[in-house]
C-alpha cells in the first residue's frame, strides 16, 4: 500500500465564497467547484479573481460530501474545504485518474459523523498501482451523439404506403395480474403471446372508453 501523497501533490483550493464572485454563463468564466457530490462538484460558473486549477487535476471535498473526488475537465476555482490533487506522474491517463478517484471515495467511511479530511487526506493508504484491467478501459465520449441529427432517414416513395388497422396486425386482450393491467401482444396466429406491462391509468382509460355509452 502507498500513501496518497506519494501518488499526488496535494494543495488547498482557492477557498472562495460564491456570493462574492461574478456568476456568468459558459463559455465565459470557469467552473466553481464546491463540496457537492454531483455534477463533478460544479455548482456555478464564475469569473476567476486570480489563479485557477487546471483541467485534468482532481478535486476532493474535505467535508460536506466528504471525499467526493472528481477529475475536472476544464479550468476551475474552488470553494472552502476542497483539496486539489496533481499527479506526480505526468503520464497518468484520465482512466487512471478516475480509478484513483474511486479509491479515494471508498475511504469516505473514515470521515463519517462530521469528521473532516483536512489533515489526514494525504495519509490515506492506496493500492500500489492502478491495475491493468482499469488502465485498459476507455472513457466513452459524446461524439456519436451528433450522428443522430446529422444523418437523415430517407422516406422515399411515400405514395406506396398503405393504411392498416391495428387489430389486423396484433391481437390484444386484457387480463388482471397482481392488481396491474397487462396487455398481451402477439402477431396473428401466434400461440405464445408476449406479455407487456402497461401503466394502470392508461389501461383504465382504455377500459372505460370501450364501454357502451361512454
WOKAZI-V992536 format. One record per backbone hydrogen bond with DSSP energy under -0.5 kcal/mol. NH is the residue of the N-H (numbers start at 1). CO is the residue of the C=O. E is the energy in kcal/mol with one decimal. If there is no record, write none. Layout:
nh=NH co=CO e=E
nh=NH co=CO e=E
This chain:
nh=2 co=126 e=-2.8
nh=4 co=124 e=-1.8
nh=5 co=122 e=-2.2
nh=6 co=3 e=-1.6
nh=7 co=4 e=-1.5
nh=8 co=4 e=-2.2
nh=9 co=86 e=-3.2
nh=10 co=8 e=-0.5
nh=11 co=84 e=-1.9
nh=13 co=82 e=-2.4
nh=15 co=79 e=-1.0
nh=16 co=78 e=-2.4
nh=18 co=16 e=-0.5
nh=20 co=17 e=-1.5
nh=21 co=18 e=-1.8
nh=23 co=21 e=-0.7
nh=24 co=45 e=-2.5
nh=28 co=25 e=-1.6
nh=30 co=46 e=-3.0
nh=31 co=75 e=-1.4
nh=32 co=44 e=-2.8
nh=33 co=31 e=-0.6
nh=33 co=77 e=-3.1
nh=34 co=32 e=-0.5
nh=34 co=41 e=-3.2
nh=41 co=38 e=-2.2
nh=42 co=39 e=-2.3
nh=43 co=32 e=-2.4
nh=44 co=32 e=-0.9
nh=46 co=30 e=-2.7
nh=47 co=22 e=-2.1
nh=48 co=46 e=-0.6
nh=53 co=76 e=-3.4
nh=56 co=72 e=-3.5
nh=57 co=54 e=-1.9
nh=58 co=85 e=-2.4
nh=59 co=70 e=-2.5
nh=60 co=83 e=-2.5
nh=61 co=68 e=-1.8
nh=62 co=81 e=-2.7
nh=63 co=81 e=-0.6
nh=65 co=35 e=-1.2
nh=65 co=63 e=-0.7
nh=66 co=64 e=-2.2
nh=67 co=61 e=-3.6
nh=68 co=65 e=-1.9
nh=69 co=67 e=-0.6
nh=70 co=59 e=-2.1
nh=72 co=57 e=-2.7
nh=72 co=70 e=-0.6
nh=76 co=53 e=-1.8
nh=77 co=31 e=-2.4
nh=79 co=33 e=-2.3
nh=83 co=60 e=-2.9
nh=84 co=11 e=-3.4
nh=85 co=58 e=-3.2
nh=86 co=9 e=-2.4
nh=88 co=7 e=-2.4
nh=90 co=88 e=-0.8
nh=92 co=89 e=-2.0
nh=97 co=93 e=-2.1
nh=98 co=94 e=-2.4
nh=99 co=95 e=-1.9
nh=100 co=96 e=-2.3
nh=101 co=97 e=-2.3
nh=102 co=98 e=-1.7
nh=103 co=99 e=-1.9
nh=104 co=100 e=-2.4
nh=105 co=101 e=-2.5
nh=106 co=102 e=-1.9
nh=107 co=104 e=-1.8
nh=108 co=105 e=-1.9
nh=110 co=107 e=-1.8
nh=111 co=108 e=-2.0
nh=112 co=109 e=-1.1
nh=115 co=112 e=-1.2
nh=117 co=62 e=-2.2
nh=121 co=117 e=-1.5
nh=123 co=120 e=-0.9
nh=124 co=121 e=-1.6
nh=126 co=2 e=-4.2
nh=135 co=131 e=-2.1
nh=136 co=132 e=-1.7
nh=137 co=134 e=-1.3
nh=140 co=138 e=-0.5
nh=145 co=142 e=-1.5
nh=146 co=143 e=-1.2
nh=147 co=144 e=-1.2
nh=148 co=145 e=-1.1
nh=149 co=146 e=-0.8
nh=150 co=146 e=-1.6
nh=151 co=147 e=-1.8
nh=154 co=152 e=-0.5
nh=160 co=157 e=-1.7
nh=161 co=158 e=-1.6
nh=168 co=165 e=-1.1
nh=169 co=166 e=-1.5
nh=170 co=166 e=-2.2
nh=171 co=186 e=-1.7
nh=173 co=184 e=-0.6
nh=175 co=182 e=-1.1
nh=177 co=180 e=-1.9
nh=180 co=177 e=-1.6
nh=182 co=175 e=-1.7
nh=183 co=196 e=-1.9
nh=184 co=173 e=-1.3
nh=185 co=183 e=-0.6
nh=185 co=194 e=-2.2
nh=186 co=171 e=-0.7
nh=188 co=169 e=-0.7
nh=190 co=187 e=-2.1
nh=194 co=185 e=-2.2
nh=196 co=183 e=-2.0
nh=198 co=181 e=-1.4
nh=203 co=199 e=-2.0
nh=204 co=200 e=-2.7
nh=205 co=201 e=-2.0
nh=206 co=202 e=-2.4
nh=207 co=203 e=-2.5
nh=208 co=204 e=-2.5
nh=209 co=205 e=-2.5
nh=210 co=206 e=-1.0
nh=211 co=208 e=-1.2
nh=214 co=211 e=-1.6
